[in-house]
Each structure stands twice: as C-alpha cells, then as structure tokens.
Amino acid sequence: MTDRPRTNTGPPAKKAAEALSLKTLPIQGADALESDLWPLVDSFLERLRSSRGASEHTLRAYGSDLSDLVSFLASRGVTSPAMVTPRSLRGWLGSLDDRSLARATIQRRLSAARTFLKGLVERGLLEANPAVGLRQRRSARHLPGVLSPKEVESLLLAPDPTTALGRRDRAILEVMYSGGTRAAETVGLDRAHVDLGRGIARVVGKGRKERLIAVGSFAREALTLYLSDPERPKPAQAAGDALFLNRRGGRLTTRSLENVVAKHVLAAGITRKATPHTLRHSFATHLLDSGADLRSVQELLGHENLVTTQIYTHVSVARLAEIYEKAHPRA
C-alpha cells in the first residue's frame, strides 16, 4: 500500500487537494496512480465551491469520501467512469463494512458517491448512474445532546467578567444560545451584521444563505460590554470587520470556538460532553419545551426541510418521558 502522491495527479488535482487540505488516503495497485477519476473529483469539488457555495468543511468531507471511493476502485483496476458498475460499488460498500466504519459514515460516503456519479451522467461521461438503487442499512438515529436550562445558565455564567477574554467569551456564549447559531455562523459574524438596537443579527449559514437571528437582552448586554471594552484587541487587517477576535486581533476560528466552549463547560462543572452545536440543540429544544411551534423553530435554525427540525420534537418527548418516569407515582 502507498499514499496517493500529489505530484502524479496533475496540476488541477494537486491545486484542489492543497486548497482543501485533504488527507492523503492509502491506495493499492499501480493503476491507482494513473486513474482518470482523480481530476473528475477535483472538478466536482470546484463546482461545489463555486456554484453551490459549499463550505470548506463540506468540501473536505466530500473530498475525503470520494478519495476513498476512487482509491478502492483504482485498486480493483477501475480507473475511468465507464468502468464503474453497480458491482464495483457494492464491493466498495462491502469494504467500508469490513473496516467497521460507523453506519453514519458509510451512509455519508454512499451519498457523496451518488452525487458525484450523477454529475458525471449530467456531463455525458456516464450513460446511467451506477449508484442508483444501491442501499446500505439505515443507521440508528441518535438524539442530539442537550443541556438543561440550569446547565446552560451555569455555562453562560462561567466566563470571568473581570477579564477581557472572559467578557468576550460571555458575549460569544450568549449570542450562540440566544440565536441558535452554528459554529461557522458565529465566528463569521461581522460587527456590521449586528443591530443591537433592534436585537437582531444577520448570519451567513450553509450554502451562503442568510437569515436573521434574535439577539436577546442578555446577549445585547454582553455584546455591548464586549464591544466597548478598552482591552478588546484592535482588529488585524486580515480580520476585516470580524465581531469576535482572538488575542492577536484575528478572526476567531471554529476550532478556537470549540476550545472556548470546552473550557467553560469544564469551569461550569458540566460533566457531559458539550460542543458549540450542543448550545444550538439546547436552543431549539428549550424553545419547543416552552411551547414554540415547529415551523418557527425551523426558521430560527435556518433549516430548509422541516424533517431536519423534527428531531427536536423527539428530544422534547424524550425529556417529557424522563420527567414522567421520575415524578409520577405510578409510572
């Protein structure tokens, strides 16, 4: 087994791989080095980026999944679109099972393959999509992690308000819980996006789609204190109009945001795992628990499909069942 060499994939493949920071994946067989599918993957990723506004996270996921597919096919001598068959794809799916990958990971890789091959059909490089009808066992649906209102309150109060970083972190956490923002949406906020007077902010979500989020009274207070802080770093030129800055004045990254949340989860004495997305889950669940309708929560979360939002109804039902079990004398 060898690693996929960057120099043998041609300039477009090398450029896309470097731009996306894709991990090299192990491949087998000499034919893999000359597969005609590599540049097609690169052009597919570029179309996702330019036409659909796919995020870097989405591009990396597609790139990793399709690199795995092309590596496997090449190791079996399948090196061109015309050679891809349902049988070769079933072999790939079997290899994913043999590696004991999570069911959700296998489903995601199969979805990536379907989308990629559909694009080849549209470009006239395949007569029919060989992935049509290919099925994998449905993965078990896991309910998202949710903090209780008391845990959220402890988390929001964890940052030290006597320090500049504490004031920044309080503002970050308040905004995330107030608006149900994703990590990328939070760090992507600019000062110009926030209207403290009206209590709203404009975020750019998946696919570069914009939506308005609520900035509640606690979040407004925390943001006002943070923005007027004389110890707030001066924004670096590369940061532009970034709202949340690191110590050097750069725009905060999603990785840094994860560290901020993890730090204060620990300080708050919360024993369960909690991430930036946990705050988003908690935001939605607490709204539904308090009587908000599903359509409104869908709009607030920025979900295109109501089915995506419906998982939170299961969370709320699960919480009600738990309360019933603990409180009812004849449960």
N, C-alpha and C positions, 0 to 999 in steps of 0.2 A: 504493500500500500504506500502511496505517495500523496503529498499535499498538492492541491491544484496550484500550478505555477502561474504567477501573474504575467510573466513575460511571454507565455505561449498562447495567451487567449486573444491577442490582438489589441490594438490601441483602444477601441471602444470598450471592450470588456475590462481592461486594466483601469481606464478612467472611471468607469462606473463603480468598480469594486473599491477603488481608493476613495471616491467621493462618499460612498455609503459605509465605509469601514466594515465591510463584510468579512466574517471569519472565513478562513480557508477551510475547506472540508476534505476529508480523506477520500480518494478515488482509487479505483482499481483498473488495471489494464492500460496498455499503451494507447488504445483507441480513444480513451477519455481525453487525452491531451489535445486531440485534434477534432473534438466534437463540434459539429456545426450548430449545436443548440446554445452554446455559451453566449455568442453575440446576440442571439434572439432574446435571451433572458435579459441581457443588458439593455436592449432597445425597449423591451417591455417595461422595465423599471423606469426608464427615462420617460416613457409615455405616461406612466402613473404619476410621475413627479410633475410633468409639465401640463398635462391635460386634466388630471383629476385632483391636483393639489395634494397628493399623498404626503403624509408627514415622514420624517426621517425614520421614525420608529416603524411605521408601516412598510417603508421601503426595505429596511433591514430585515424585517420578518419575511417578506416575500422573497427577498434575495437569498436568505438562508434556506427557506423551504425549497425553492426552485434549484438552488445549487445542489441540494441533497438529491432531488429528482434526477437532474442531469448527470450527476456523478454515478448514481446507480445505473441509469440507462446506459451510460457510456461503458461501464464495467461489464455490461452484458452485450456490448457491440452495437447498441442502438445510439447512433450518432447524428441522425438527421430527422426532421419532422415526419417524413414519410415512413420511417421505420418504427415510430411509436404506435403501439397497438394496445387494445384493452388487456391483452395477456401480459405484455411487458409492464403495464401499470399495476396489474394485480400482483405481479412479482414484487414491485416496489412497495406496495401496501403490506405485503407479507413480510418484507424486510423490516418495515417500521414496527410491526408487531413483534418480530423476533428480537428487536432491540429494547423491548419493554418500554417504549415511549408512552407517555401519558395519552389517554384517549383524546383529550382536547388537542394535543399537539398533532396527532395523526389527522384529526378532522381538519385542522387548520392547513396542514400540508396538502391534503387532498383538495381543499377549496382553492388553494393557490395554484395547484396543477390544473384544475378545471378552468380557472380564469385565464391562465397563460395559454393553454391549448385552444381555448375559444378564440383568443386573439389571433392565433396562427391560422385558424379557419377563416376569420374575417379578412386576413391579409392574403388569402389564397394559397397558403403554404400547406394546408391540410384540407382534404375533402370533407371530413367529418371529425367531430371532437371524440377521440377515443376514450375520454374520461366520462362521457355521458352514460349514466346507468351504473357507474361504479359506486359502490356503497361500502361504508365502514360502520361498524357497530356504534350506535349513538352513545356518546359519553354521558356519564351521570352529571346532572346539573347541580352545581354547588351553589348554595346561597351565599351571597356576599357577606363579608364580615361587617358588623355594625356595632358601634359604640352606643352605650346607653346615654341618655341626656346628661346624667351625672358625670359619666366618664368624659363626655365632650366638654362639659364645664370645667372639669379638672385640667383637661388638656389645654383649653384656652387660657386658663389662669397660670399655667406652668412657666411661661417666659418671664424673666426678671424685668420689670418695668423700669428699673433704675439704670439699665444699660442700653446702649444704642442697639445692640443685636437683639436684646430682649424686646425692645419696642418694635423693631422690625418684625420679629417672629410673631409677636402678638397680632400685628396687623395682617400678616400672611394667613395665620390660622383663622382669624375672624372672617376674612374675605372668603376663604375656601368653604367654611361652614355656612356662611351667610348666602353664598351664591351657588354652592354645589359644583365648583369648578374642578376640571381635570387639572393634573399637574402642569401639563404643557400650556393650558389656558392661563393658569395662574402666573407662571413665570413670563408668559408672553404679554402680560398687561403693560400698557404704557400709561403714563400719568394723564395723557390727553384722553384716555379711554374712560376715565373715572369722573363722574359728575356727583360730587359729594352733596351738593345742594338738593338734587333730585333723588339721591340714594340709588343710583343705578351705575352700571359699568358695562362696557361693550367688550366681549371676549371673542376671540377667533378660535373656533373649535375644529373638529375633524373635517377634512376636505375644504379648509379655509372658509367654512361657513360661520357667519357672525350671528351672535344673539346677545340679548340684554340680560344681565343678571341683577338680582337685588343686592344692594349694599345696605344692610340693616343698621340700626342705630349704634350697636356695639362695634360693628365693623367701621362705620363712619368715624366714630370717636378714636378708634385705634389708628386708622389711616391718617386722620388729622394730626394726631400726636407724632406719628412717624414722619410725615411729610414736613412738619415744622421743626423737626429735630435738628438742632445745630450740629450734632455729631453724625448726621446722615452723610455717608461718603458722597463726594462730588462725582456725578456720573462720568465714566470714561467715554471717550469719543465713540468707541465701538458699541457702547450700551445704548446710545441714542436717547430715547425718552423713557427708558425702562423704569417701571414703578419700583420693583423690588431689586435691590442691589446687593452684591457681596461686599466684603471688606475693602476690596480694591476698586470699587465703583463699577464693576462689570455687571451685566445682567445675570441674575440668578439662574442656574440651570436646574433641570428636573432632578438630576442626581443630588444636587445640593438641597433641593426642596425635600427630597426623601430623607436626607440626613437631619434636616430641621425637625421634621415630624417625629422621626425616631428618637431624637434627643429629648423632646418634650413629652413624648409618650412615656419614656423611662422616668423622667422627672415627676410626672404626674402619678406614678405608681400604678399605671395600667399594665396588667400582666399579659394580656392578649396582644397578638401582633396587630399593629395598625399602621397604615400607609396613607399617603395623600388620598388615594382612592377610597380608603375606609371613611374618610370625612365626607366624601361625595355620597357614598352609600348611606351614611348616617343621616345626612341632609335629606335625602329622598324618603328614607324610612320614617323619620320623625315627622315629616310633613304629612305622610299618609296616616300615621298613627294619630295625628291631631285633626284628621278629617278632610285633608286636601284631596281633591279628585284627581284621578289618574292622568287625565288629559293635561291638567295644569302642571303636574309634576313632569310629564313628558316634555312640555315646552320649556320648563325651567332647566331641565337636564340637557336639552338640545338633542334629544333622541329623534331620529327620523321615523322610526317604527314604534308603535305603541307596544308591540310584543316585547321589545327590549326593556321597556319600563315595567312591564307586568311582573317581572321577577321580584320587584319590591313589594308587591301585594302578597307574595308567598312569604317574604320576610316578616311582614306585619302579622300575617296569620300565624306564623310560627311563634312569634313573640306573644301573641294573644293566648295561644295554646299553652305556652310555658307558664304564663301568669295564671291561667285557669288551673293548671296542674298544681301549682303551689298554693293557690288561695282557696279553691273550692273544697269544702269538707267531704264531698262525695265524688271527687274527680276520679 
